[in-house]
Amino acid sequence: MLKFSKSKNNDGGVVGSFHACIQSDLQQSPQIKTPLPGTKAQQLISRDRAVTSPSYTRDYPLVVKRGQGCMIQDVDDNIFLDMTAGIAVTATGHAHPEVVEAIQNQSVNLLHMSGTDFYYEPMIDLAESLSDLAPFPEGEHTPAKVFFTNSGAESNEGAIKLARYYTGRSLIVAFLGAFHGRTYGAMSLTGSKTVQRANFGPLLPGVTHIPYGTLESLDYLENQLFTTMLPPQEVAAIVVEPIQGEGGYIVPEDGFLLRIREICDKYGILMITDEVQSGMGRTGKLFAVEHWNIQPDIITTAKGIASGLPLGAILSRPEIMTWKPGSHATTFGGNPVACAAAIATLNLLETGLMENAIEMGELLQVGLSKLHGEYSQVSLPRGKGLMVAIDLLDANGNLHPQLRNDILQAAFHKGLLLLGCGKAAIRFCPPLVINKQQVQVCLDILADILN
């Protein structure tokens, strides 16, 4: 097993064994050799369209062959700098050697046995690690409880069930702009885009949405809704993203999460933080809620937890996760191979990559702030760590979705992979192994496009 050791690379960034222990054979800067999409890519896209669901969203015609670190190679051998991490998933970079080795070692011993019905060590090891790291109040030496899932949506579905089971209440408060997943319960909490909800009704009853991120919104909840139409004694949970993801990488006002905690304590409501996108070191903390020193009751996570293998988790204060055997279960959640990948991922996050997320995130925001000063179309950046966004604006300072979309396409053709979020935002959520030169390449390409 390769051992991770924190080290400084020659460009000053804190990195781990991906940069220190291997020589990548993939070029570490973009190189576009063919018109995009290339010939092989066009053929595969044609085959894909013939047989896959049209509901998939493909922002640009990228057909991936392999990835290393922050770099992606397509089937026509074009090289791209990946500032998406597969939608904030490959936290340790594409094909990190320690994660790959953990997957390989586990695969030759056990692929599956279902942790619902049986026991195996990787699942226990990972649960112990997550329990130790969970930002819950320290009880009488009672560890936090963990339920493993396959995805963020499944984690949020389970959290809804757990909150209702524990409290005996049915109502839930969520936020406009939120994204919690596409299955029915998670979709019912989502308030991001109408296309995600249209034609799927009726949705889960008992969900109320309020504006995100402001103390004024929480005043409205407590002083208006709780006194007129939403009995607080019937509210099971307030479900909140510490930083909104799909909604635009929105950082809430200081005091917002604390006020939610206070409201929950006052009325016996559970505080559920959705850390599916903001968790696993992306913001420089294992969980983004830790930036505000808030202790929730339930945390949902997925995405970066296993560096690309399907895995999610529900973390709960121990006195809450008391549901009976059979009341909630899963066939694949906590798969031993995914757990092995997650153990390796947590080790890397804890021993250098979260620090790198802070350092490279600050560098990225400084560079984006300079672009804001030079180009009126670019807003000031927002975010924490390597969860950063800018908005694109028109001449009057209004959000400009088409300009955002045009920049995403232009960036792709220059070898830079970006994703949108919110109404007119570009999100920057690269693998946490990104280095100083790669941050600068991203900024240079953006400047070139804006010119």
C-alpha positions in Angstrom: 0.0 0.0 0.0 1.4 3.4 -0.9 1.7 5.7 2.1 0.4 9.3 1.9 2.8 11.9 3.1 2.1 15.6 3.1 4.6 17.5 0.9 5.1 20.7 -1.0 5.3 20.4 -4.7 7.6 22.7 -6.7 4.8 25.2 -7.3 4.1 25.6 -3.5 0.8 23.8 -3.2 0.2 21.1 -0.6 -0.2 17.8 -2.4 -0.1 14.1 -1.6 1.1 11.0 -3.3 -0.5 11.7 -6.6 2.1 14.3 -7.4 4.9 12.9 -5.2 4.9 9.2 -6.0 4.0 8.7 -9.7 5.1 10.2 -13.0 2.0 10.9 -15.0 2.1 9.9 -18.6 -0.8 12.2 -19.3 0.1 15.8 -20.3 -0.6 18.2 -17.4 -2.0 21.0 -19.5 -4.7 21.1 -22.2 -4.0 20.0 -25.7 -6.6 20.0 -28.4 -5.5 18.0 -31.4 -8.8 17.6 -33.4 -11.9 19.6 -34.1 -14.4 18.9 -31.2 -16.0 16.4 -31.1 -13.4 14.3 -32.9 -14.2 11.4 -35.2 -14.3 8.7 -32.6 -16.3 10.9 -30.2 -18.9 11.6 -32.9 -19.3 7.9 -33.5 -19.8 7.1 -29.8 -22.2 10.0 -29.3 -24.3 8.7 -32.2 -24.4 5.2 -30.7 -25.3 6.7 -27.3 -28.1 8.8 -28.6 -29.7 5.8 -30.2 -30.0 3.8 -26.9 -29.8 6.0 -23.8 -32.4 8.2 -22.1 -32.8 11.8 -23.5 -33.1 13.0 -19.9 -29.3 13.0 -19.5 -27.9 16.5 -19.5 -24.7 16.7 -21.7 -23.4 20.3 -21.7 -20.8 19.6 -24.4 -19.7 16.6 -26.5 -16.9 15.2 -24.2 -16.3 11.5 -24.6 -13.9 10.4 -21.9 -11.3 7.7 -22.3 -9.3 8.1 -19.1 -8.3 10.5 -16.4 -5.3 11.2 -14.2 -5.3 13.8 -11.4 -7.0 16.9 -12.8 -6.5 15.9 -16.5 -9.0 14.1 -18.8 -8.1 12.5 -22.1 -10.9 11.9 -24.7 -11.2 9.1 -27.2 -9.5 11.2 -29.8 -6.5 11.9 -27.5 -7.4 15.5 -26.8 -6.4 16.6 -23.3 -8.5 18.7 -21.0 -8.1 20.4 -17.6 -11.0 19.2 -15.4 -12.5 21.8 -13.2 -15.6 19.7 -12.6 -14.3 16.5 -10.9 -17.3 14.6 -12.4 -19.6 17.0 -10.6 -17.5 17.3 -7.4 -17.0 13.6 -7.1 -13.3 12.7 -7.8 -12.1 14.5 -4.7 -8.7 12.8 -4.7 -8.3 13.2 -8.5 -8.9 10.8 -11.3 -7.4 7.4 -10.6 -5.4 8.4 -7.5 -2.9 5.5 -7.1 -3.8 4.9 -3.4 -7.5 4.7 -4.2 -6.9 2.5 -7.2 -4.7 0.2 -5.1 -7.4 0.0 -2.3 -10.0 -0.9 -4.9 -7.8 -3.6 -6.5 -6.9 -5.2 -3.2 -10.5 -5.4 -2.0 -11.8 -6.6 -5.4 -9.7 -9.8 -5.3 -11.2 -10.7 -1.9 -14.8 -9.7 -1.9 -17.0 -7.7 -4.3 -20.3 -7.9 -2.6 -22.1 -9.6 0.3 -24.7 -6.9 1.4 -24.1 -5.2 4.6 -27.8 -5.3 5.4 -27.7 -9.0 6.1 -24.0 -9.7 6.9 -20.8 -8.2 8.3 -17.5 -7.3 6.6 -14.6 -5.3 7.9 -14.3 -2.5 5.3 -17.9 -1.4 6.1 -17.1 -1.4 9.9 -13.8 0.4 9.4 -15.4 3.2 7.3 -18.3 3.6 9.7 -15.9 3.9 12.6 -13.9 6.6 10.8 -17.0 8.6 9.8 -18.4 8.3 13.3 -15.2 9.7 14.8 -15.1 12.6 12.3 -18.8 13.6 12.5 -19.3 17.1 13.9 -21.9 16.0 16.5 -22.1 16.8 20.2 -19.9 14.4 22.2 -22.2 12.3 24.3 -21.3 9.7 26.9 -18.7 8.1 24.7 -21.4 7.0 22.3 -20.3 7.1 18.7 -22.4 8.6 15.9 -24.4 6.1 13.9 -23.9 5.6 10.1 -26.2 4.1 7.4 -24.6 3.5 4.0 -26.3 4.3 0.7 -25.4 4.4 -3.0 -26.0 8.1 -3.7 -26.8 11.6 -2.4 -30.5 11.2 -3.3 -30.7 7.9 -1.5 -29.0 9.5 1.5 -31.6 12.3 1.6 -34.4 9.9 1.1 -33.2 7.9 4.2 -32.8 11.1 6.2 -36.4 12.1 5.5 -37.5 8.7 6.7 -35.3 8.8 9.8 -36.5 12.3 10.8 -40.1 11.3 10.5 -39.5 8.0 12.3 -37.7 9.6 15.2 -39.9 12.7 15.7 -43.2 11.2 14.9 -43.8 14.3 12.8 -44.5 14.7 9.1 -43.7 18.2 7.9 -40.4 19.4 6.5 -38.9 22.8 5.7 -36.5 23.1 2.7 -35.2 26.0 0.7 -35.7 27.6 -2.7 -32.6 27.0 -4.9 -31.9 23.7 -3.1 -31.0 20.5 -4.8 -31.3 17.2 -2.9 -31.7 14.6 -5.6 -34.1 13.3 -8.2 -36.0 10.5 -6.4 -39.4 11.4 -5.1 -38.6 12.5 -1.5 -35.4 14.2 -2.5 -37.1 15.8 -5.5 -39.8 17.1 -3.3 -37.2 18.9 -1.2 -35.5 20.3 -4.3 -36.3 23.9 -5.4 -33.7 24.5 -8.0 -35.3 24.2 -11.5 -38.8 23.5 -12.6 -37.6 21.0 -15.2 -36.5 18.8 -12.3 -40.1 18.7 -10.9 -42.4 19.2 -13.9 -44.8 16.4 -14.8 -43.8 14.2 -11.9 -46.5 15.2 -9.4 -48.0 14.7 -7.0 -44.8 15.0 -4.9 -44.2 14.2 -1.3 -46.7 16.2 0.8 -45.8 18.4 3.7 -42.8 20.1 2.3 -42.6 24.0 2.6 -39.9 26.0 0.8 -38.5 29.3 2.0 -35.8 31.6 0.6 -32.2 30.5 1.3 -29.4 32.1 3.1 -30.8 35.1 4.9 -31.9 35.8 8.5 -34.9 37.6 7.1 -36.1 34.3 5.6 -35.8 32.6 9.0 -37.7 35.5 10.6 -40.5 34.8 8.1 -40.4 31.1 8.9 -40.7 31.6 12.7 -42.8 34.7 12.9 -45.2 34.2 9.9 -45.3 30.5 8.8 -45.1 29.0 12.3 -47.9 31.3 13.5 -50.3 30.9 10.6 -50.0 27.7 8.5 -47.1 25.6 9.6 -47.4 24.3 13.1 -43.8 24.0 14.4 -44.8 21.0 16.7 -45.5 19.1 13.5 -42.3 19.9 11.7 -39.9 16.9 11.7 -36.8 18.6 10.1 -35.3 21.6 8.4 -33.1 20.3 5.5 -30.4 22.7 4.4 -27.2 22.8 2.3 -24.5 24.6 4.3 -23.5 26.0 0.9 -26.0 25.6 -1.9 -24.7 23.6 -4.8 -26.8 23.3 -7.9 -28.6 26.5 -6.8 -25.5 28.6 -7.5 -22.7 27.9 -4.9 -24.4 30.3 -2.6 -22.8 31.0 0.8 -25.4 32.0 3.4 -25.2 35.0 5.6 -23.2 34.7 8.8 -25.6 33.6 11.5 -28.0 31.8 9.1 -27.0 28.2 10.1 -26.8 29.2 13.8 -30.3 30.6 13.6 -31.6 27.3 12.0 -29.9 25.4 14.9 -31.6 27.7 17.4 -35.0 27.3 15.8 -34.6 23.6 15.7 -33.7 23.5 19.4 -36.5 25.7 20.4 -39.2 23.6 18.7 -37.8 20.1 18.8 -37.0 20.0 15.1 -34.1 18.1 13.6 -31.5 20.0 11.6 -30.4 18.0 8.6 -27.4 19.3 6.6 -27.1 18.0 3.1 -23.3 17.8 2.5 -23.5 15.7 -0.7 -21.7 18.4 -2.7 -20.1 20.5 0.0 -18.7 17.7 2.1 -15.7 15.4 1.9 -13.1 18.2 2.1 -14.2 20.3 -0.8 -14.4 23.5 1.3 -11.3 22.8 3.3 -13.3 21.2 6.1 -14.5 17.6 6.0 -18.1 19.0 6.2 -18.8 22.6 5.2 -21.1 23.1 8.3 -17.9 23.1 10.4 -16.9 26.5 9.0 -19.7 27.9 11.2 -19.1 25.6 14.2 -22.6 24.2 13.9 -23.6 20.7 15.1 -26.5 19.3 13.1 -28.5 16.3 14.0 -28.2 14.4 10.8 -25.7 14.7 7.9 -26.1 13.3 4.4 -23.1 12.8 2.2 -22.1 11.1 -1.1 -20.2 12.4 -4.2 -16.6 12.7 -3.0 -16.7 10.1 -0.3 -15.3 7.3 -2.4 -13.5 9.3 -5.2 -15.8 8.1 -7.9 -17.3 4.8 -6.7 -21.0 4.9 -5.9 -21.4 5.4 -2.1 -23.3 7.6 0.2 -24.0 7.8 3.9 -26.4 9.1 6.5 -24.6 10.2 9.7 -26.7 10.7 12.8 -26.5 11.5 16.5 -26.8 8.1 18.1 -30.0 8.8 20.0 -31.7 9.5 16.7 -30.8 6.5 14.6 -32.9 4.0 16.6 -35.1 2.6 13.9 -35.8 -1.2 14.2 -34.2 -3.9 12.0 -35.9 -4.0 8.6 -37.4 -0.5 8.9 -34.7 0.8 6.5 -32.2 -1.3 4.5 -30.2 -1.5 1.2 -28.8 -4.2 -1.0 -25.7 -2.4 -2.3 -25.1 0.5 0.2 -21.8 0.0 1.9 -20.4 -2.2 -0.8 -17.0 -3.5 0.3 -15.1 -2.2 -2.7 -16.7 1.3 -2.4 -15.9 1.3 1.4 -12.2 0.4 0.7 -12.1 3.4 -1.8 -13.7 5.6 0.8 -11.2 4.6 3.5 -8.3 5.5 1.2 -10.1 8.8 0.3 -10.6 9.9 3.9 -6.9 9.2 4.6 -5.9 11.4 1.7 -8.3 14.2 2.7 -7.1 14.2 6.3 -3.4 14.2 5.5 -3.1 17.0 2.9 -5.9 17.4 0.4 -8.2 19.5 2.6 -5.3 21.9 3.3 -4.6 22.0 -0.5 -8.3 22.8 -1.1 -7.9 25.9 1.1 -4.7 27.0 -0.4 -5.7 26.5 -4.1 -9.2 27.8 -3.4 -7.7 31.1 -2.1 -5.5 31.3 -5.2 -8.4 30.7 -7.5 -10.5 33.4 -5.8 -7.7 35.9 -6.0 -7.4 35.2 -9.8 -11.2 35.4 -10.3 -11.3 38.7 -8.4 -8.7 40.0 -10.8 -10.9 39.0 -13.7 -13.8 40.7 -12.1 -11.7 43.9 -11.9 -10.9 43.6 -15.6 -14.2 42.4 -17.1 -17.5 43.9 -16.1 -19.3 40.7 -17.2 -17.7 38.7 -14.3 -19.0 39.0 -10.7 -16.9 38.7 -7.6 -16.2 35.1 -6.8 -17.9 33.4 -3.8 -17.4 30.1 -2.0 -15.0 28.3 0.3 -12.1 26.1 -0.5 -12.5 24.5 -3.9 -16.3 25.1 -4.0 -16.2 28.4 -5.9 -18.5 30.2 -8.4 -18.8 33.4 -10.4 -21.9 34.9 -12.1 -21.9 36.2 -15.6 -23.6 39.6 -16.1 -24.9 41.7 -18.9 -24.1 45.4 -19.5 -26.6 46.4 -16.9 -25.3 44.1 -14.2 -28.1 41.5 -14.6 -27.5 37.8 -14.7 -26.7 36.6 -18.2 -27.4 32.8 -18.6 -26.6 32.8 -22.3 -23.2 34.4 -21.8 -22.5 31.7 -19.1 -23.5 29.0 -21.6 -21.3 30.5 -24.3 -18.3 30.6 -22.1 -18.8 26.9 -21.1 -18.7 26.0 -24.8 -15.7 28.2 -25.6 -13.8 26.8 -22.6 -14.5 23.2 -23.8 -13.0 24.0 -27.2 -9.9 25.4 -25.5 -9.5 22.3 -23.3 -11.1 23.5 -20.1 -14.0 21.6 -18.5 -16.4 23.7 -16.5 -20.0 23.4 -15.4 -22.8 25.8 -14.7 -25.0 26.2 -11.7 -27.7 28.6 -10.5 -29.2 31.0 -13.1 -25.9 32.3 -14.7 -23.1 30.9 -12.6 -20.0 28.9 -13.5 -18.9 26.6 -10.7 -15.3 25.6 -10.1 -15.1 22.2 -8.2 -11.9 20.6 -9.4 -10.2 17.5 -7.9 -8.5 18.6 -4.6 -5.1 17.6 -6.0 -5.1 20.6 -8.3 -1.9 22.6 -8.3 -0.9 26.2 -8.7 0.0 25.9 -12.4 -3.3 24.3 -13.2 -5.3 27.0 -11.4 -3.4 29.6 -13.5 -4.1 27.7 -16.7 -7.8 27.8 -15.9 -7.6 31.6 -15.2 -5.6 32.2 -18.4 -8.1 30.3 -20.6 -11.0 32.3 -19.0 -9.2 35.6 -19.6 -8.6 34.6 -23.2 -12.3 33.8 -23.7 -13.4 37.1 -22.2 -11.0 39.0 -24.4 
